[in-house]
Amino acid sequence: MSRIIDNTTYAEIVKILATDPKVAVFQKLLLSPRVEEADADTAVEEKTSEVKK
């Protein structure tokens, strides 16, 4: 697979993106483990009970 840009430019872009806090948060979201359905239901119930208070 060939790139449109050279390796040096690609490396500079990756370096800039790696230091961007927004990119870091998005990467953390993508790499986070999935929540099981049972856990998700519990989280919804907890959130609902907190709202009623």
The 8 nearest C-alpha neighbors of each residue, nearest first, counted from 0:
[[1, 2, 3, 4, 5, 6, 9, 10],
 [0, 2, 3, 4, 5, 6, 9, 8],
 [3, 1, 4, 0, 5, 6, 9, 8],
 [2, 4, 1, 5, 9, 6, 0, 8],
 [5, 3, 2, 8, 9, 6, 7, 1],
 [4, 6, 8, 7, 9, 2, 3, 10],
 [5, 7, 9, 8, 10, 4, 2, 11],
 [8, 6, 10, 9, 5, 11, 4, 12],
 [7, 9, 11, 10, 6, 5, 12, 4],
 [8, 10, 6, 12, 7, 11, 13, 5],
 [9, 11, 7, 13, 8, 12, 6, 14],
 [12, 10, 14, 8, 9, 13, 15, 7],
 [13, 11, 15, 9, 14, 10, 16, 8],
 [12, 14, 16, 10, 15, 11, 17, 9],
 [13, 15, 11, 17, 12, 16, 10, 18],
 [16, 14, 12, 17, 13, 18, 11, 19],
 [17, 15, 13, 19, 18, 14, 12, 22],
 [16, 18, 14, 15, 19, 13, 23, 22],
 [17, 19, 16, 15, 20, 14, 23, 22],
 [18, 20, 16, 22, 21, 17, 23, 15],
 [21, 19, 23, 22, 24, 18, 17, 16],
 [22, 20, 24, 23, 19, 25, 26, 16],
 [21, 23, 25, 19, 20, 24, 26, 16],
 [22, 24, 20, 26, 21, 25, 27, 19],
 [25, 23, 27, 21, 26, 22, 20, 28],
 [24, 26, 28, 22, 27, 23, 21, 29],
 [25, 27, 23, 29, 28, 24, 22, 30],
 [26, 28, 24, 30, 25, 29, 31, 23],
 [29, 27, 25, 31, 26, 30, 24, 32],
 [30, 28, 26, 27, 31, 25, 32, 24],
 [29, 31, 27, 28, 26, 32, 25, 33],
 [32, 30, 28, 29, 27, 33, 26, 34],
 [33, 31, 30, 34, 29, 28, 35, 27],
 [34, 32, 35, 31, 30, 36, 29, 39],
 [35, 33, 38, 39, 36, 32, 37, 31],
 [34, 36, 38, 37, 39, 33, 40, 32],
 [35, 37, 39, 38, 40, 34, 41, 33],
 [38, 36, 40, 39, 35, 41, 34, 42],
 [39, 37, 41, 35, 36, 40, 42, 34],
 [38, 40, 36, 42, 41, 37, 35, 43],
 [41, 39, 43, 37, 42, 38, 36, 44],
 [42, 40, 44, 38, 39, 43, 45, 37],
 [41, 43, 39, 45, 40, 44, 46, 38],
 [42, 44, 46, 40, 41, 45, 47, 39],
 [43, 45, 41, 47, 42, 46, 48, 40],
 [46, 44, 42, 48, 47, 43, 41, 49],
 [45, 47, 43, 49, 44, 48, 42, 50],
 [48, 46, 44, 50, 49, 45, 43, 51],
 [47, 49, 45, 51, 50, 46, 44, 52],
 [50, 48, 46, 47, 52, 51, 45, 44],
 [49, 51, 47, 48, 52, 46, 45, 44],
 [50, 52, 48, 49, 47, 46, 45, 44],
 [51, 49, 50, 48, 47, 46, 45, 44]]
